[in-house]
Amino acid sequence: MSDVIPFSTALRERSSAAHSSSEHSGFMSDLMTGEGTREDYVALVAQHWFIYDALEQAADRMRNDPVASVFISDKLTRLPALEADLEFLVGAQWRESIQPLPTTQRYVDRIRRVGTTWAGGFVAHHYTRYLGDLSGGLFIGRLMQRRFGFETNGIGFYLFDDIADPKAFKDVYRAQLDAAPWDAAEQERVVDEVLVAYRLNTELFEDLARAKSAA
């Protein structure tokens, strides 16, 4: 009898190709290798604001859900940091100078549609964003810090001051995924939604590259 693979492991394995495709997109690759500019980074931060605004509004609506609430932690909240970053990077009038790209708007609409009505859908988007932030995101933050001469202003999004041990936090999160009361069919739906989130993320990078070319 073969061992049953924990859901968190299956989820990571099933989404690894989509994750890799997203993080190695041309726009992100340029930003990571030094080809990207400070303006490119600011453009990315601006789009993140719309995504996390939707995600954290969804979290507020799902706090009383017996399944989704297990995953919600104020230690993960990113919106205040993003707003401080934008004020530093763009200026006090940043709200008037940013707008969502087409993919960002689709991403936001998707989070609002599934992330406020379906616990598994909410967790799929929550997992895709925050566990990524606590993994590669920490590396990206340090890289942007060195590349653009930031101290903490401008990269607050990547600083999780309330999480002393990101690995331990992620281990607990994955244990919560394994303990979620989902049957095989629901687990499959959650995996599919994670793949949707990664696809939207990849398409956002393509949008950012197009916007840069147009400019």
ROTISE-992916 format. One line per 5 residues: their letters; for each residue x, y, z of N, C-alpha, C. Coordinates in Angstrom, 3 decimals, always signed. Atoms other than C-alpha are relative to their C-alpha. Layout:
<sites>
a	X:Y:Z:X:Y:Z:X:Y:Z ~ ...;
</sites>
This chain:
<sites>
msdvi	+0.845:-1.188:+0.000:+0.000:+0.000:+0.000:+0.891:+1.254:+0.000 ~ -0.857:-1.175:+0.115:+1.524:+3.313:-1.093:-0.392:+1.046:+1.038 ~ +0.261:-1.067:-0.957:+1.866:+6.224:+1.280:-0.853:+1.085:-0.652 ~ +0.814:-1.106:+0.496:-0.688:+8.971:+0.897:+0.836:+1.273:+0.053 ~ -0.766:-1.241:+0.050:+0.966:+12.203:-0.218:-0.807:+1.105:+0.678;
pfsta	+0.728:-1.101:-0.630:+0.014:+15.140:+2.047:-0.472:+1.009:-1.048 ~ +0.559:-0.931:+0.978:-2.168:+17.674:+0.273:+0.957:+1.156:-0.295 ~ -0.915:-1.132:+0.217:+0.361:+20.493:+0.795:+1.138:-0.378:-0.941 ~ -1.069:+0.475:+0.885:+3.032:+18.395:-0.930:-0.527:-0.149:-1.417 ~ +0.602:+0.170:+1.324:+0.727:+17.470:-3.808:-0.237:+1.364:-0.651;
lrers	+0.266:-1.344:+0.511:-0.251:+21.126:-4.174:+1.277:+0.653:-0.502 ~ -1.280:-0.599:+0.407:+3.364:+22.273:-4.302:+0.522:-0.650:-1.277 ~ -0.502:+0.716:+1.179:+4.285:+19.574:-6.826:-0.827:+0.324:-1.242 ~ +0.888:-0.249:+1.139:+1.253:+20.195:-9.032:+0.136:+1.425:-0.547 ~ -0.074:-1.399:+0.431:+1.871:+23.945:-9.147:+1.423:+0.477:-0.251;
saahs	-1.400:-0.451:+0.088:+5.673:+23.997:-9.335:+0.357:+0.523:-1.387 ~ -0.308:-0.462:+1.357:+5.818:+24.349:-13.136:-0.599:+1.380:-0.243 ~ +0.655:-1.304:+0.170:+3.327:+27.240:-13.088:+0.728:+1.072:+0.810 ~ -0.749:-0.928:-0.856:+5.242:+28.865:-10.232:+1.291:+0.410:-0.673 ~ -1.275:-0.264:+0.655:+8.534:+28.571:-12.091:-0.195:+0.884:-1.229;
ssehs	+0.294:-0.788:+1.194:+7.002:+29.938:-15.294:-0.268:+1.450:+0.363 ~ +0.346:-1.353:-0.430:+5.653:+32.940:-13.402:+1.240:+0.775:+0.439 ~ -1.122:-0.756:-0.569:+8.825:+33.862:-11.539:+1.126:+0.221:-0.992 ~ -1.037:-0.176:+1.015:+10.993:+33.483:-14.661:-0.504:+0.754:-1.223 ~ +0.504:-0.813:+1.101:+8.854:+35.733:-16.845:+1.026:+1.075:-0.346;
gfmsd	-0.978:-0.983:+0.455:+10.767:+38.318:-18.860:+0.090:+1.215:+0.901 ~ +0.009:-1.210:-0.824:+9.690:+41.266:-16.723:+0.709:-0.247:+1.327 ~ -0.612:+0.280:-1.303:+10.637:+39.644:-13.410:+1.460:-0.384:-0.155 ~ -1.388:+0.386:+0.237:+13.792:+38.138:-14.850:+0.873:+1.230:-0.184 ~ -0.760:-1.242:+0.199:+14.921:+41.600:-15.990:+0.202:+0.733:+1.319;
lmtge	-0.083:-0.697:-1.288:+14.145:+43.066:-12.581:+1.027:-0.662:+0.908 ~ -0.901:+0.748:-0.883:+16.116:+40.328:-10.851:+1.454:+0.051:-0.465 ~ -1.373:+0.071:+0.517:+19.151:+40.423:-13.148:+0.627:+1.364:-0.223 ~ -0.574:-1.331:+0.134:+19.591:+44.181:-13.195:-0.371:+0.718:-1.273 ~ +0.449:-0.651:+1.233:+18.027:+44.878:-16.593:-1.177:+0.939:+0.270;
gtred	+1.167:-0.813:-0.332:+14.914:+46.314:-14.948:+0.398:+1.286:+0.713 ~ -0.282:-1.313:-0.583:+14.715:+49.902:-13.729:-0.796:+0.214:+1.288 ~ +0.766:-0.383:-1.189:+13.471:+51.589:-10.578:-1.465:+0.220:-0.382 ~ +1.376:-0.224:+0.460:+10.403:+52.604:-12.596:-0.742:-1.324:-0.179 ~ +0.614:+1.324:+0.136:+9.746:+48.937:-13.385:-0.422:-0.526:+1.369;
yvalv	+0.308:+0.460:-1.354:+9.890:+48.121:-9.691:-1.212:+0.744:+0.554 ~ +1.133:-0.793:-0.482:+7.498:+50.975:-8.853:-1.296:-0.466:-0.661 ~ +1.183:+0.488:+0.718:+5.088:+49.711:-11.527:-0.516:-1.299:+0.607 ~ +0.378:+1.265:-0.633:+5.119:+46.268:-9.893:-0.654:+0.239:+1.360 ~ +0.554:-0.305:-1.329:+4.501:+47.702:-6.411:-1.427:+0.536:-0.144;
aqhwf	+1.328:-0.573:+0.208:+1.527:+49.667:-7.760:-1.037:-1.082:-0.301 ~ +0.950:+1.073:+0.319:-0.100:+46.544:-9.222:-0.235:-0.897:+1.213 ~ +0.168:+0.781:-1.233:+0.534:+44.662:-5.983:-1.046:+0.638:+0.908 ~ +0.959:-0.655:-0.895:-1.498:+47.289:-4.146:-1.434:-0.420:-0.316 ~ +1.366:+0.380:+0.380:-4.651:+46.462:-6.107:-0.303:-1.448:+0.376;
iydal	+0.196:+1.425:-0.289:-4.173:+42.713:-5.641:-0.176:-0.227:+1.504 ~ +0.074:+0.228:-1.448:-3.557:+42.877:-1.888:-1.176:+0.739:+0.630 ~ +1.212:-0.661:-0.468:-6.361:+45.364:-1.399:-1.188:-0.952:-0.123 ~ +1.096:+0.968:+0.209:-8.741:+42.766:-2.874:+0.144:-1.199:+0.926 ~ -0.229:+1.203:-0.797:-7.145:+39.858:-1.015:-0.271:+0.262:+1.484;
eqaad	+0.176:-0.276:-1.427:-7.182:+41.538:+2.378:-1.422:+0.441:+0.332 ~ +1.438:-0.194:-0.187:-10.755:+42.724:+1.920:-0.707:-1.353:+0.057 ~ +0.573:+1.355:-0.026:-11.603:+39.090:+1.156:+0.265:-0.658:+1.357 ~ -0.335:+0.576:-1.310:-9.792:+38.046:+4.356:-0.933:+0.535:+1.080 ~ +0.918:-0.579:-0.987:-11.948:+40.456:+6.356:-1.377:-0.656:-0.079;
rmrnd	+1.318:+0.618:+0.165:-15.066:+38.873:+4.891:-0.001:-1.470:+0.408 ~ -0.076:+1.444:-0.264:-13.828:+35.316:+5.505:+0.438:-0.340:+1.421 ~ -0.514:+0.247:-1.358:-12.707:+35.733:+9.132:-0.899:-0.916:+0.824 ~ +0.924:+0.856:-0.762:-15.797:+33.926:+10.407:-0.254:-1.341:-0.658 ~ +0.160:+1.293:+0.673:-15.583:+31.070:+7.930:+0.824:-1.046:+0.744;
pvasv	-0.733:+0.980:-0.816:-14.614:+27.888:+9.836:+1.252:-0.568:-0.661 ~ -1.178:+0.536:+0.700:-12.178:+26.738:+7.146:+0.995:+1.105:-0.329 ~ -0.900:-1.069:+0.453:-10.755:+29.972:+5.733:+0.669:+0.722:+1.165 ~ -0.520:-0.800:-1.115:-10.284:+31.664:+9.121:+1.280:-0.581:+0.594 ~ -1.203:+0.665:-0.530:-7.616:+29.120:+10.127:+1.266:+0.582:-0.632;
fisdk	-1.173:-0.455:+0.755:-5.291:+30.581:+7.477:+0.254:+1.498:+0.138 ~ -0.098:-1.452:-0.052:-5.896:+34.254:+8.200:+0.806:+0.432:+1.223 ~ -0.856:-0.506:-1.078:-3.196:+35.975:+10.243:+0.344:+1.451:-0.278 ~ -0.359:-1.411:+0.162:-2.675:+39.682:+10.808:+1.508:+0.177:-0.234 ~ -1.448:-0.078:+0.230:+1.065:+38.928:+10.691:+0.333:+0.057:-1.494;
ltrlp	-0.230:+0.025:+1.441:+0.688:+38.515:+6.924:-0.432:+1.291:-0.695 ~ +0.597:-1.162:+0.652:-1.126:+41.793:+6.242:+1.059:+0.872:-0.677 ~ -0.988:-0.733:+0.795:+0.688:+43.681:+3.478:-0.434:+1.399:-0.415 ~ +0.498:-1.250:+0.564:-1.515:+46.639:+2.590:+0.637:+1.251:+0.625 ~ -0.645:-1.199:-0.558:-0.121:+49.192:+5.106:+1.436:+0.173:-0.495;
alead	-1.384:-0.075:+0.495:+3.436:+48.339:+3.991:+0.029:+0.451:-1.452 ~ +0.054:-0.415:+1.404:+2.491:+48.681:+0.321:-0.309:+1.488:-0.113 ~ +0.363:-1.413:+0.057:+0.910:+52.070:+0.991:+1.168:+0.887:+0.432 ~ -1.195:-0.752:-0.419:+4.012:+53.259:+2.838:+1.065:-0.027:-1.100 ~ -0.955:+0.104:+1.110:+6.185:+51.973:-0.025:-0.369:+0.956:-1.123;
leflv	+0.435:-0.862:+1.098:+4.090:+53.825:-2.600:+0.156:+1.479:+0.349 ~ -0.194:-1.401:-0.398:+4.202:+57.040:-0.604:+1.471:+0.385:-0.137 ~ -1.437:-0.252:+0.122:+8.000:+56.760:-0.499:+0.437:+0.033:-1.465 ~ -0.459:+0.160:+1.385:+8.390:+55.708:-4.157:-0.641:+0.995:-0.962 ~ +0.763:-0.818:+0.951:+5.714:+57.849:-5.821:-0.293:+1.390:+0.561;
gaqwr	+0.341:-1.273:-0.622:+4.783:+60.559:-3.342:-1.361:-0.064:+0.673 ~ +1.228:-0.006:-0.795:+1.846:+61.548:-1.181:-1.255:-0.182:-0.849 ~ +1.171:+0.105:+0.891:-0.500:+61.649:-4.185:-0.006:-1.309:-0.792 ~ -0.150:+1.248:+0.769:+0.259:+58.056:-5.209:-1.328:-0.586:-0.459 ~ +1.285:+0.593:+0.380:-3.412:+57.015:-5.248:-0.514:+0.558:-1.324;
esiqp	+0.487:-0.619:+1.235:-4.127:+59.468:-8.071:+0.837:-0.389:-1.213 ~ -0.907:+0.243:+1.124:-1.212:+58.248:-10.181:+0.149:-1.472:-0.374 ~ -0.094:+1.418:+0.368:-1.722:+54.474:-10.254:-1.368:-0.503:-0.451 ~ +1.233:+0.658:+0.416:-4.296:+52.337:-12.015:+0.304:-1.454:-0.347 ~ -0.260:+1.411:+0.275:-4.721:+48.595:-12.495:+0.155:-0.277:-1.484;
lpttq	-0.126:+0.508:+1.366:-3.493:+46.980:-15.682:-1.133:-0.993:-0.259 ~ +1.121:+0.907:+0.295:-6.029:+44.743:-17.508:+0.054:-1.326:+0.767 ~ -0.094:+1.268:-0.729:-4.707:+41.521:-15.950:-0.207:+0.204:+1.493 ~ +0.201:-0.290:-1.426:-4.592:+43.113:-12.505:-1.490:+0.100:+0.297 ~ +1.439:-0.127:-0.227:-8.266:+43.999:-12.864:-0.688:-1.361:-0.042;
ryvdr	+0.555:+1.368:+0.052:-9.082:+40.411:-13.878:+0.347:-0.773:+1.266 ~ -0.483:+0.658:-1.223:-7.035:+39.167:-10.915:-0.851:+0.450:+1.191 ~ +0.807:-0.577:-1.082:-8.879:+41.502:-8.529:-1.435:-0.532:-0.067 ~ +1.377:+0.488:+0.170:-12.248:+40.464:-9.978:-0.115:-1.467:+0.413 ~ +0.005:+1.429:-0.351:-11.346:+36.798:-9.550:+0.044:-0.186:+1.522;
irrvg	-0.096:+0.097:-1.455:-10.327:+37.260:-5.913:-1.330:+0.395:+0.644 ~ +1.269:-0.454:-0.574:-13.526:+39.170:-5.201:-1.123:-1.002:-0.244 ~ +1.065:+0.954:+0.327:-15.652:+36.544:-6.909:+0.128:-1.292:+0.811 ~ -0.139:+1.301:-0.686:-14.213:+33.339:-5.468:+0.489:+0.144:+1.438 ~ -0.653:-0.131:-1.298:-12.318:+34.692:-2.475:-0.891:+0.494:+1.111;
ttwag	+0.920:-0.452:-1.042:-15.365:+36.014:-0.659:-1.203:-0.922:+0.142 ~ +1.162:+0.895:-0.031:-17.776:+33.146:-1.315:+0.378:-1.464:+0.181 ~ -0.429:+1.402:+0.008:-15.712:+29.953:-1.377:+1.318:-0.116:+0.777 ~ -1.180:+0.104:-0.875:-13.256:+29.037:+1.397:+1.211:-0.552:-0.743 ~ -1.124:+0.600:+0.728:-11.120:+26.836:-0.851:+0.609:+0.959:-1.002;
gfvah	-0.500:-0.986:+0.955:-10.866:+29.571:-3.468:+0.785:+1.097:+0.687 ~ -0.724:-1.004:-0.778:-9.871:+32.115:-0.859:+1.370:-0.543:+0.400 ~ -1.276:+0.581:-0.452:-7.193:+29.777:+0.528:+0.957:-0.158:-1.175 ~ -0.861:+0.155:+1.183:-5.886:+29.109:-3.001:+0.745:+1.293:-0.303 ~ -0.644:-1.286:+0.295:-5.202:+32.809:-3.585:+0.872:+0.460:+1.165;
hytry	-0.759:-0.339:-1.202:-4.028:+33.372:-0.009:+1.328:-0.757:+0.007 ~ -1.192:+0.862:+0.046:-1.560:+30.474:-0.308:+0.971:+0.479:-1.085 ~ -0.857:-0.366:+1.131:-0.263:+31.563:-3.715:+0.762:+1.286:+0.280 ~ -0.654:-1.273:-0.261:+0.477:+35.105:-2.605:+0.925:-0.073:+1.213 ~ -0.769:-0.185:-1.238:+1.629:+34.874:+0.998:+1.118:-1.018:+0.176;
lgdls	-1.117:+0.939:-0.130:+3.648:+31.667:+0.914:+1.100:+0.327:-0.996 ~ -1.012:-0.491:+0.932:+5.368:+33.054:-2.151:+0.766:+1.182:+0.579 ~ -0.646:-1.165:-0.620:+6.047:+36.291:-0.277:+0.999:-0.425:+1.074 ~ -0.868:+0.469:-1.075:+7.579:+34.318:+2.594:+1.124:-0.907:-0.507 ~ -1.060:+0.829:+0.593:+9.770:+32.331:+0.196:+0.848:+0.888:-0.912;
gglfi	-0.774:-0.808:+0.939:+11.131:+33.974:-2.949:-0.123:+1.490:+0.243 ~ +0.202:-1.424:-0.238:+9.666:+37.314:-1.902:+1.050:+0.608:+0.913 ~ -1.032:-0.511:-0.921:+12.181:+37.679:+0.922:+1.308:+0.253:-0.748 ~ -1.213:-0.152:+0.821:+15.007:+37.199:-1.589:-0.145:+1.207:-0.932 ~ +0.235:-1.132:+0.907:+13.445:+39.681:-4.032:+0.180:+1.318:+0.751;
grlmq	-0.126:-1.222:-0.793:+13.209:+42.280:-1.278:+1.447:+0.382:+0.239 ~ -1.422:-0.287:-0.251:+16.888:+41.967:-0.414:+0.700:+0.453:-1.284 ~ -0.600:-0.346:+1.290:+17.809:+42.144:-4.103:-0.359:+1.434:-0.398 ~ +0.430:-1.363:+0.344:+15.743:+45.299:-4.704:+0.667:+1.025:+0.927 ~ -0.657:-0.863:-0.982:+17.255:+46.800:-1.557:+1.410:+0.353:-0.466;
rrfgf	-1.370:-0.226:+0.480:+20.775:+46.352:-2.927:-0.002:+0.751:-1.332 ~ -0.008:-0.539:+1.365:+19.915:+47.244:-6.508:-0.328:+1.484:-0.035 ~ +0.467:-1.380:+0.093:+18.139:+50.518:-5.821:+0.388:+0.851:+1.217 ~ -0.524:-0.770:-1.125:+19.878:+51.575:-2.606:-1.029:+0.315:+1.071 ~ +1.006:-0.213:-1.040:+16.806:+51.255:-0.404:+0.558:-0.461:+1.353;
etngi	-0.252:+0.551:-1.336:+17.075:+50.818:+3.342:-1.206:-0.876:+0.332 ~ +1.251:+0.758:-0.150:+13.631:+49.746:+4.515:-1.132:+0.690:-0.746 ~ +0.992:-0.702:+0.806:+11.607:+52.478:+2.807:+0.053:-0.515:-1.435 ~ +0.060:+0.479:+1.379:+10.430:+51.158:-0.551:-0.087:-1.498:-0.123 ~ +0.094:+1.472:+0.043:+10.683:+47.466:+0.315:-0.745:-0.554:+1.217;
gfylf	+0.747:+0.451:-1.176:+8.390:+47.312:+3.350:-0.896:-1.188:-0.278 ~ +0.847:+1.127:+0.403:+6.157:+44.909:+1.436:+0.678:-1.335:+0.266 ~ -0.747:+1.249:-0.129:+8.890:+42.285:+1.673:+0.493:-0.273:+1.415 ~ -0.485:+0.154:-1.378:+9.574:+42.749:+5.397:-1.136:-0.471:+0.909 ~ +1.003:+0.571:-0.907:+7.593:+40.519:+7.751:+0.540:+0.076:+1.429;
ddiad	-0.606:-0.210:-1.315:+8.654:+41.974:+11.088:-0.651:-0.849:+1.096 ~ +0.714:+0.764:-1.029:+6.032:+39.992:+13.002:+0.177:-1.510:-0.145 ~ -0.243:+1.437:+0.199:+7.213:+36.630:+11.645:+1.498:-0.255:+0.167 ~ -1.421:+0.175:-0.326:+10.488:+35.730:+13.315:+0.632:-1.139:-0.788 ~ -0.522:+1.194:+0.659:+10.852:+32.354:+11.582:-0.920:-0.362:-1.167;
pkafk	+0.872:+0.276:+1.141:+9.328:+32.259:+8.076:-0.174:-1.486:-0.298 ~ +0.106:+1.436:+0.290:+10.123:+28.548:+7.644:-1.000:-0.670:+0.947 ~ +0.925:+0.588:-0.971:+8.298:+27.619:+10.852:-1.437:+0.425:-0.312 ~ +1.333:-0.492:+0.338:+5.349:+29.792:+9.819:-0.556:-0.779:-1.190 ~ +0.439:+0.736:+1.196:+5.182:+28.065:+6.412:-0.299:-1.466:+0.339;
dvyra	+0.249:+1.391:-0.408:+5.420:+24.634:+8.052:-1.378:-0.142:+0.657 ~ +1.318:+0.011:-0.645:+2.385:+25.440:+10.217:-1.097:+0.180:-1.052 ~ +0.984:-0.267:+1.055:+0.529:+26.780:+7.182:-0.252:-1.274:-0.820 ~ +0.154:+1.230:+0.791:+1.197:+23.576:+5.229:-0.716:-1.082:+0.809 ~ +0.718:+0.943:-0.856:+0.020:+21.495:+8.192:-1.495:+0.341:+0.027;
qldaa	+1.398:-0.416:+0.046:-3.184:+23.536:+8.137:-0.649:-0.393:-1.330 ~ +0.504:+0.475:+1.296:-3.579:+22.761:+4.418:-0.312:-1.494:+0.067 ~ +0.188:+1.454:-0.103:-3.180:+19.059:+5.205:-1.213:-0.349:+0.862 ~ +1.099:+0.267:-0.936:-5.794:+19.300:+7.969:-1.345:+0.546:-0.487 ~ +1.256:-0.584:+0.490:-8.383:+21.205:+5.918:-0.992:-1.112:-0.367;
pwdaa	+0.993:+1.071:+0.181:-11.644:+19.211:+5.691:-0.511:-0.119:-1.437 ~ +0.365:+0.064:+1.408:-11.596:+18.845:+1.907:+0.113:-1.431:-0.512 ~ -0.104:+1.308:+0.651:-12.387:+15.669:+0.008:+0.843:+0.145:-1.268 ~ -0.894:-0.006:+1.169:-10.447:+14.726:-3.128:-0.480:+0.977:-1.073 ~ +0.543:-0.894:+1.029:-12.780:+16.657:-5.423:+0.247:+1.458:+0.364;
eqerv	-0.222:-1.385:-0.425:-12.483:+19.837:-3.360:+1.485:+0.341:-0.039 ~ -1.440:-0.228:+0.111:-8.719:+19.466:-3.143:+0.379:+0.301:-1.443 ~ -0.272:-0.218:+1.429:-8.681:+19.271:-6.940:-0.428:+1.417:-0.414 ~ +0.475:-1.358:+0.303:-10.715:+22.494:-7.160:+0.980:+1.041:+0.549 ~ -0.960:-0.942:-0.595:-8.248:+24.226:-4.829:+1.281:+0.045:-0.839;
vdevl	-1.193:+0.041:+0.862:-5.283:+23.075:-6.939:-0.260:+0.789:-1.283 ~ +0.332:-0.711:+1.238:-7.025:+24.352:-10.070:-0.012:+1.512:+0.210 ~ +0.054:-1.447:-0.274:-7.589:+27.756:-8.430:+1.392:+0.564:+0.249 ~ -1.399:-0.431:-0.151:-3.928:+27.967:-7.414:+0.635:+0.185:-1.379 ~ -0.541:-0.114:+1.361:-3.046:+27.371:-11.072:-0.558:+1.241:-0.697;
vayrl	+0.585:-1.244:+0.528:-5.448:+30.180:-12.045:+0.772:+1.204:+0.538 ~ -0.727:-1.111:-0.623:-3.659:+32.487:-9.582:+1.387:+0.162:-0.617 ~ -1.328:-0.082:+0.624:-0.252:+31.626:-11.019:-0.098:+0.506:-1.437 ~ +0.164:-0.452:+1.385:-1.527:+32.139:-14.563:-0.245:+1.506:-0.050 ~ +0.265:-1.435:-0.044:-2.887:+35.562:-13.664:+1.262:+0.778:+0.354;
ntelf	-1.258:-0.644:-0.375:+0.430:+36.423:-12.045:+0.941:+0.091:-1.202 ~ -0.847:+0.012:+1.200:+2.313:+35.415:-15.207:-0.497:+1.014:-1.019 ~ +0.574:-0.941:+0.963:-0.076:+37.412:-17.385:+0.191:+1.444:+0.451 ~ -0.272:-1.347:-0.503:+0.411:+40.421:-15.118:+1.408:+0.437:-0.388 ~ -1.366:-0.347:+0.390:+4.156:+40.320:-15.766:+0.063:+0.319:-1.497;
edlar	+0.051:-0.277:+1.440:+3.390:+40.185:-19.503:-0.619:+1.372:-0.252 ~ +0.629:-1.329:+0.092:+1.108:+43.222:-19.079:+1.001:+1.102:+0.356 ~ -0.987:-0.986:-0.429:+3.846:+45.086:-17.221:+1.059:+0.214:-1.086 ~ -0.994:-0.105:+1.072:+6.311:+44.311:-20.022:-0.572:+0.777:-1.182 ~ +0.631:-0.723:+1.096:+3.825:+45.555:-22.640:-0.142:+1.487:+0.319;
aksaa	+0.153:-1.401:-0.401:+3.136:+48.734:-20.677:+1.338:+0.724:-0.065 ~ -1.330:-0.593:+0.067:+6.863:+49.343:-20.436:+0.390:+0.288:-1.449 ~ -0.325:-0.186:+1.421:+7.316:+48.861:-24.203:-0.778:+1.170:-0.587 ~ +0.852:-1.077:+0.522:+4.409:+51.203:-24.922:+0.471:+1.366:+0.471 ~ -0.490:-1.279:-0.551:+5.922:+53.861:-22.691:+1.300:+0.431:-0.651;
</sites>
